[in-house]
Amino acid sequence: MIHRITLNRRRLLGANYDLVSGITTTWVSGETLDTQWTNANQYPTEGNPSNYPPPITPINVSGSSIFNQNLYNKSITIPLELKFEPTDYSEGIDDWVGSETQKAINSILDGEKTEYISEYITDNNIGLSIEFRFYGGSYYGYTSEYDKPSSANFSIPKDYKFNKFTKSYFRLYFYDKNDSETANLLFTEDLPVNPTPTAEFKLKRLFWDKDDIIMKNTYNNRTIYMEGKFFNANTGQVQSFYCPPTTISAPIGVTQYSDITNRGWRTSPIVLINPNNSGGEYYFRTEPNADGGTEMGKITLSEFILT
């Protein structure tokens, strides 16, 4: 901000008080005056100079300009720029509307995906193995075989060609954490049923964000958490699956399920390996030392039934 001050010096001289001289000097803050008050203490010879008091010692106004205090009829004009604003909250309302609009309309994100390949693709084992176990009652327990009596209720191989089998499918759900109350769904993968004796599949690839900040800026891997459901076209039901140890052969109770030490049974962790750690390659694998039915290269999901 620049302040501009105008000093007007007038001396009335002579018997008739004629205006003999008038000097106006403008001082702008931050600037140096080119002209000093060199004649500030010189009195005119006309009239009666004794009407004027003796000179007053000049004072230092700024670092480079000295002004004399011998100003009699003087005025200081300080022009101020006044800007009047409305006294309501219109500006605040505009800011609030903008922020709320941004919340309602998500910012643009790059949706380009990168394909991650199963780390377990070899000549003999193609992809991550995922096995679904249906409950076949107290006699059969959990079984992945379609031709045994179970909640899948298929008659294999007769049902292979019918819609009640061919229109059925499995869906895998992937979350950002192993907590059903706070987890966010990231994406899903559908697995069509195969005309095979068992409900077992090979998961060969997953798609993940190409511009993932963790993958681009760190060496950390990203862990996602999987659960499954079966959409049964034969019964019209949707059957949920969780990931208890394979030693569990019957439905569990609420107490056992809610035990915090068994929280790892709810989902199965899968690791997306940071390409910075794998020579630029994109792989995924199971989480080492995971709880429940997750082991290296295989995930076993069991039908979720509480007793």
N, C-alpha and C positions, 0 to 999 in steps of 0.2 A: 504494500500500500504506500502511495506517495502523498505526502502532506504538502500543500502549497500555502504559504503565508505571504500576504501582501502588506508591506509597511508603507504608510503614507505620512510624509513629514512636510508640514507647512509652517512657514514663519511669516507672521504679519509684521512688516517693517514699515517705517516711515510714520510721519505724523498722522497721516490719514489712514494708517493701517492698511496700506496697499499690499496686495499679495505680490511680494517680490520674488519669491522662489517656491517651488513645489517639487518635491522629489518623491517618486514612487519606486520602491525596490521590491522585487518579488524573490522570495527565498524558497527553494524547493528542497525538501529533505533528501539527503544523499548527493546533492550537487554542491559544488564550490562556487561561491560568488567571484566573478571576475573583477568587480569594482568594490573597493573598500570605501568606508566612509572617511575619506581622507580630509575632507573639509568640514567634518561634522562639528568641530570646535571653532570655526572661523565665523566671526560675527559681522554682519553688514555695517556699513559706515553711515547709512542713512538713518534718520530718525534718532531714536534714543536707545542705543544698545545697552544702556544700563538697566533697561527693563528685563534683560535676560540674566539669569543667575550665572555664576561662574561655571566653567566646564566641569563635567562629571567624568570620572575615570571610566574609560570604555570597559565593557565586560565581554568575556569570551562566550559567544553563543554556540559555536560549533568548533570543531577541531581546526578549521581554517578560515573562519569568518569572525571578525570583531565588529560589534555594533556599539555605538555610543548611546548612552542613556539620555542624552540631551535632546529629547524629543518632547516638544511641548504640545502642540495640537497634533496628536497622533492617533492613528486608528490601526487596528489589526483585523484584517478580513480573512477568515478561515472558511473557505467554501467546503461544505460537507456534502457528500453524495448520499442522499437519503433514498432508500429503496423500501417501498411499502409492500408487505406481503399479506396475503389473506390470513386472517386469524383463525381459520377453521383447520381441519385435519385433512385437507384434500391431498397434500403431498404424502402424508403417511398412509392414506387410503390407497393411493396409487402403488406405493411400495408393497403394501399388504396384498393387493390384488395380484401383483406380479409374482410374489413369492408363492401364493396359494395356487396360481395357475401353473407354476413350475412343478409344484407337488402333484397336481392332478394330471398334468401331461408330462409323463416321464421324459427325461432327457434322452437324446438320441444315442443309442449304443450300437457299436459295431457287432452285428450278429453273425459274422463269418465264423465258421466252425473248422476245427482241425480234427482229423481222424486219428484216434489212438488205437493201436493194435494190441491185442492180447500178447503178453510176454510169453505165453505158454504155447505159441504156435510152433510146432515141430513136425517132423515127418509122421510121428505116431499120435500126437495129441494136438488137435487143431482147436485152439481157443480155450478160454476159461470154461471149465465144466460146471454147469448148474443143474442140480437135481431137485425135483419137486417130489415130496412125499405126502400122499393122501392118507387119511386115517381110515383103516379098514376094520375097525372094531377091536375088541379085546383079543380076538383070536389072531388076526393078522398084524395088529398094531399099525405102525406107519409103513407104507410101502409105496414105491414109485412105479410098480407094475400095474398097467391098465387092466390086465386080464384077471386080477384078483379083486374080490368084492371090496369096494371102498366108496368113499364119498364122491369119487369121480363118476361112478355109476356108468361105466362104459363096458361094452361087451366086445372084446378084441379077439380076432381081427375083423369081426363082422361089421363093426361100426366105422371102420376106416373110411368107407365111401359115403357115409351119410353126413348130412349137414350138422347133426348134433355133435359130431366129432370134428369135422373139417372147419366148422364155423367157430369152434372154441379156440381160445388163445390165452397165453400167459402174458402178463404185463409186469415189467420191472420198473420200480419207482426209485429214483435217486435223490437223496436229500443232502443238505449241507452239514447236518449234525445228527447224532443219534439221540434225538429228544423229540418225541411226538408232539410236545406242546409248543416248542419254539422252532422246530425244523422248517426250513423252506424247501419246497419241491423245486428241483433243478431241471429235470427232464425225465422222460420215460422211454422205454424200449419195449416193443411188442415182439413176442416169440410165437409164431404159429405152431400148432401141434404138428408132430411128425408121425407118420404111420410106422411107429416103432413100438416094441413091447413096453418100454419104460418112458417116463416123463423126464428125460434128460437131454440137455441141449449144450451146444458149444457157443459161447459168447465170443465173437471174433473181434468186434470193434465197438468203440464208443466215440461219440462226437462231443467235443468240448470247445469252449471259446478260444479262438485263435489269439486274441489280445488279452488273455488272462494276465493281470498285473503280477501275480505271484510267479507265473511261469516266465515272464519277460524280465522281471527286475530282481529276482532272487534265485537261490538254488534249492528252495523248499519244494517238496512235492505237495500235491493237493489230495486230501482224502475225502471221498464221498461215501454215502451210506445207502445201501440197497435193501429193499424189501420187495416182495412179489405178491401178485394176485392172479387167480385163475377165473376167467370169464367162461362159465360152463354153459354152452348152448344146449346141452342135454337137459339140465335141470333149471336153467334160467337163473342160477345163483352165482354170486361172486364170492369166491373162497379166498381168504387171506392166508398168507404164509409168513412165518418168522424163522429165526435161525438158531434154534437150540442145539445142544450137542447131539450127535447121531445116536448116542446111548439112550436118549429119551425115546421111549417106545409107546408112550400113551400121553394123552392130553394132561397138562399140568393145572394146578390150582392158582387162584388169584394171588395167594400169599407167595408162592414160589415165583410167579411171574413178576410181581411188584418188588421183589427183593432187589436191592440196589446192586448186589454182587452179580445179579443175572441180567443187568441192563444190556450187556453186550449181545444178548440173545435176540434183541428186537430187530436189529438190522445187521447187515454184513458189510464191513468196510472194504472199500476198493481204493487203491492208490493210483492216481494219475502221476506218472513219473515225469518230473521236470526234464524237458529236453536238454537243459544245461548240464544235467547229470548223466545223460545217455548219448552224448555225441550228436545231439540234434535230432535224435529219433524220438517218436512219440509212442510210449508203451503204457499199458496199465496191468496191474496185478492185484492179487489179494493182499490184505494187510498181514504181515508176519505176526505170529503169536496172538491172533485175534481170538476172542471168546466164541463159544457156541459152535455151530456147524461150519465154520470157515476154516479151511486149511489151504496149504499152498497148492494153487492150481485148481481148487474145487470148492464150491459152495453148495451146501445141502440145506434146502428150505423145507420146513415141515408145516402142514396145515395147522392154522392157529385155532385151537379150541381150548376154552377154559372150562374147568369143572368146578 
